[in-house]
Structure formats: C-alpha cells, structure tokens
C-alpha cells in the first residue's frame, strides 16, 4: 500500500501547523487507498545543514541525517503542511529538504498551506525546490487563510469547503505516488 507522510513544516513555538496536520491526518485516515503518517520536523531536531558532503553524494555522517534519511526513504509520497513566512516556506522545512537528495526522488507531493494569502507563495517555492529533487507535485492544493480558517489567528477552524479540496489533493498524491513506484525500484 502507498505510504504517505504528512510533514509538519513548522517548528516554531506556538505553531498552528500541528493542528492543521492533525486535521489532514484525520481526514486522510478515513481513506482506504493509502497509509498516512504524521511526521513532525521537531522530532528530528535537524540543525542548520551540517553535513560535510553535498546531499547528492549520499554520504551522510551525522546520526540525525541518517535517521531523517531513513524516515523519508520509507515513503512513496508526501503532504507538506507549511505556513508562509515572508513569501516563502519555513527555514526549518527548506533545511530538512536540503539535508537529503536521492530519498526524495520519484515521489509525489501535495500541499496544505496557510497564511494571510493562504500560504500559496510558500507552496510556489516548494514546487521549485522539490522539482529539482525529482518530486512530482500535484495540482490540487489546500490554501487556508489565517483570517477565515483560524479563530483569533490561532485556533484552527477550517471552512467545510476545504475538505473536498483536501480529498482531491490526497487522491492525486496517492495516484502519483503509485504511478511513480516503478521508477523507485
């Protein structure tokens, strides 16, 4: 069965990304077409990139890098949950992506973003970065507004209309994750 990571892309204290990711996971778990797992960047405590060799070499020397590589390698696809900071994604998520190389190849990705403009600019940056790593990103995207989908900018209260978009995105991620499987062997 297709294995999909729901990656919490923020490590900031007081983050709302965890609530968003749990909502994604709750709805995804109702599907029967894949296995979904929450993956929290905070659990990996990745420092600013500290490997001597470029990730493309695959010569990871740090235990945290090896643990992160093992986790990422086990998935067929990803749903990145990201806020938008200064028209981009978080430094923590970009750093986590940059730690690895081949572990990302020939996998699929979808996005759930949030911010004042739905976090869409963060996703546009992620699409460029992931394209370089041979990750096929899907078209459907959930864009949550801090003005309408969060009470007082902190309590996550998504509009019901987002559920349909989320299910469309998840279906695309699973389909692409499955379609790319022959390239991963």
Backbone torsions as a table, in degrees:
resi	resn	phi	psi	omega
1	UNK	NA	146.4	-179.9
2	UNK	-64.5	132.3	179.8
3	UNK	-104.4	122.5	-177.1
4	UNK	-121.7	126.5	174.9
5	UNK	-91.6	134.7	170.8
6	UNK	-103.7	103.7	-170.7
7	UNK	-92.8	121.2	175.6
8	UNK	-81.5	109.5	-170.6
9	UNK	-89.2	9.7	178.1
10	UNK	-124.4	140.3	176.5
11	UNK	-117.3	6.4	-176.3
12	UNK	-64.8	138.0	174.0
13	UNK	-59.1	139.1	-179.8
14	UNK	76.0	13.0	-177.2
15	UNK	-60.1	151.1	174.4
16	UNK	-101.1	-6.9	-178.3
17	UNK	-59.0	-32.6	179.6
18	UNK	-65.7	-41.6	177.8
19	UNK	-64.2	-40.2	178.5
20	UNK	-63.8	-46.1	-179.3
21	UNK	-63.7	-37.0	178.5
22	UNK	-66.8	-36.7	175.3
23	UNK	-62.6	-45.6	177.5
24	UNK	-59.0	-48.1	-178.1
25	UNK	-62.6	-42.1	179.8
26	UNK	-59.1	-45.2	179.8
27	UNK	-73.0	-38.1	-179.9
28	UNK	-65.1	-37.1	-177.6
29	UNK	-63.8	-19.0	178.0
30	UNK	-76.7	-13.8	-179.2
31	UNK	-81.3	156.1	178.3
32	UNK	-111.7	8.1	-172.5
33	UNK	-97.5	-3.0	-178.4
34	UNK	-164.0	167.2	171.8
35	UNK	-102.7	134.0	-177.8
36	UNK	-119.8	136.7	-179.4
37	UNK	-134.3	133.9	173.5
38	UNK	-74.7	132.5	176.4
39	UNK	-126.2	116.2	-176.3
40	UNK	-103.2	119.5	179.3
41	UNK	-56.7	-29.1	179.3
42	UNK	-60.2	-28.8	-178.7
43	UNK	-71.3	-14.9	-176.3
44	UNK	-104.0	-13.6	174.3
45	UNK	42.9	50.9	-179.2
46	UNK	-75.9	121.9	176.0
47	UNK	-72.2	177.0	172.4
48	UNK	-58.7	138.5	-172.6
49	UNK	-31.2	116.4	-174.1
50	UNK	-127.1	22.4	176.3
51	UNK	-89.5	138.8	-179.6
52	UNK	-70.4	-37.7	-177.7
53	UNK	-96.8	149.2	175.2
54	UNK	-61.1	147.4	-178.1
55	UNK	-57.1	-31.6	-179.4
56	UNK	-60.9	-20.8	178.7
57	UNK	-77.3	-22.2	179.3
58	UNK	68.5	20.6	-178.6
59	UNK	-106.2	76.2	-176.2
60	UNK	-81.9	126.3	-177.3
61	UNK	-103.2	-22.6	-175.3
62	UNK	-91.1	138.4	178.7
63	UNK	-57.6	-38.2	179.7
64	UNK	-65.8	-34.4	178.2
65	UNK	-69.0	-43.3	179.5
66	UNK	-62.8	-40.4	178.2
67	UNK	-64.6	-43.1	179.4
68	UNK	-65.2	-42.5	179.5
69	UNK	-61.8	-42.7	179.4
70	UNK	-63.0	-41.8	-179.7
71	UNK	-64.3	-50.8	-177.1
72	UNK	-64.2	-40.8	-178.2
73	UNK	-60.4	-27.2	-177.2
74	UNK	-77.3	-3.5	-177.6
75	UNK	-106.7	153.5	176.6
76	UNK	-97.7	-20.9	-174.9
77	UNK	-159.8	166.9	-175.7
78	UNK	-140.1	146.9	166.2
79	UNK	-119.2	114.3	179.9
80	UNK	-92.9	124.0	176.6
81	UNK	-102.2	113.8	-173.3
82	UNK	-137.4	139.4	168.2
83	UNK	-82.6	170.1	172.7
84	UNK	-107.5	121.5	174.9
85	UNK	-117.0	119.2	175.6
86	UNK	50.7	48.8	177.5
87	UNK	67.4	21.6	178.8
88	UNK	-149.9	-175.9	176.9
89	UNK	-83.4	-178.1	-179.5
90	UNK	-76.2	151.7	174.3
91	UNK	-62.6	-36.2	-179.3
92	UNK	-62.8	-42.0	179.7
93	UNK	-70.1	-44.4	178.3
94	UNK	-60.1	-42.6	178.6
95	UNK	-61.5	-45.0	-179.4
96	UNK	-62.5	-38.6	177.3
97	UNK	-66.0	-44.6	-176.6
98	UNK	-67.3	-20.5	179.7
99	UNK	-62.5	-27.4	-171.9
100	UNK	-122.6	170.8	179.0
101	UNK	-139.1	-81.6	-174.4
102	UNK	-60.7	-26.2	-179.8
103	UNK	-62.5	-21.2	179.6
104	UNK	-89.0	-22.7	-169.5
105	UNK	-57.2	140.7	172.3
106	UNK	57.9	41.3	176.0
107	UNK	-124.8	169.6	-177.6
108	UNK	-109.8	156.6	178.2
109	UNK	-143.8	143.1	171.8
110	UNK	-128.8	169.8	-171.6
111	UNK	-137.8	139.5	169.0
112	UNK	-125.3	116.7	-175.2
113	UNK	-123.6	160.3	178.1
114	UNK	-148.9	149.0	-179.6
115	UNK	165.9	-172.0	-177.7
116	UNK	-65.7	-29.4	175.4
117	UNK	-114.0	30.2	178.6
118	UNK	79.8	2.9	179.1
119	UNK	75.0	15.4	-173.6
120	UNK	-65.2	-31.2	-180.0
121	UNK	-71.8	-31.9	174.9
122	UNK	-61.7	-42.5	-179.8
123	UNK	-67.6	-38.3	178.3
124	UNK	-59.6	-39.5	176.5
125	UNK	-66.7	-42.7	178.8
126	UNK	-62.2	-38.2	178.5
127	UNK	-59.2	-42.0	179.2
128	UNK	-65.5	-46.2	-178.4
129	UNK	-64.0	-47.9	-177.0
130	UNK	-68.7	-31.5	175.3
131	UNK	-59.0	-39.3	177.8
132	UNK	-63.8	-27.0	-178.9
133	UNK	-96.2	15.4	177.1
134	UNK	62.0	38.0	174.3
135	UNK	-101.5	127.5	179.4
136	UNK	-87.4	113.0	179.5
137	UNK	-92.6	144.1	-177.4
138	UNK	-90.3	162.6	-175.0
139	UNK	-75.6	-44.9	-176.4
140	UNK	-66.1	139.3	-177.7
141	UNK	-145.8	139.8	175.1
142	UNK	-96.4	120.6	-179.8
143	UNK	-117.9	111.1	-176.0
144	UNK	-101.4	136.2	-179.8
145	UNK	-96.4	133.1	176.8
146	UNK	-66.7	-17.2	-179.5
147	UNK	-84.4	-33.0	-175.1
148	UNK	-114.7	-18.9	-176.6
149	UNK	-109.1	5.1	178.3
150	UNK	-136.7	132.1	176.1
151	UNK	-84.2	124.0	-177.9
152	UNK	56.0	30.9	177.3
153	UNK	66.4	5.2	-176.6
154	UNK	-129.2	-38.2	-177.9
155	UNK	-87.2	116.3	-175.5
156	UNK	-73.1	118.5	179.2
157	UNK	-136.8	77.5	-174.3
158	UNK	-67.4	144.4	173.9
159	UNK	-65.7	144.4	-177.6
160	UNK	-59.6	-28.3	-177.8
161	UNK	-64.8	-19.0	-179.8
162	UNK	-71.3	-23.7	-177.0
163	UNK	-62.0	-41.6	179.5
164	UNK	-64.3	-42.9	178.9
165	UNK	-64.8	-40.8	178.3
166	UNK	-61.1	-45.0	179.9
167	UNK	-64.3	-37.2	175.8
168	UNK	-63.3	-47.0	179.4
169	UNK	-61.1	-44.7	-180.0
170	UNK	-62.2	-40.4	177.6
171	UNK	-61.8	-41.9	177.8
172	UNK	-65.5	-42.3	179.9
173	UNK	-62.6	-45.1	-179.8
174	UNK	-64.4	-45.9	-179.3
175	UNK	-60.2	-46.0	179.6
176	UNK	-69.5	-37.1	176.3
177	UNK	-59.8	-41.2	177.7
178	UNK	-70.0	-43.2	-177.7
179	UNK	-63.2	-31.9	-179.1
180	UNK	-83.7	-6.6	-176.6
181	UNK	-53.3	-42.9	179.8
182	UNK	-61.5	-26.5	178.7
183	UNK	-77.2	-18.6	-179.2
184	UNK	-87.6	-8.2	-178.0
185	UNK	-96.1	NA	NA
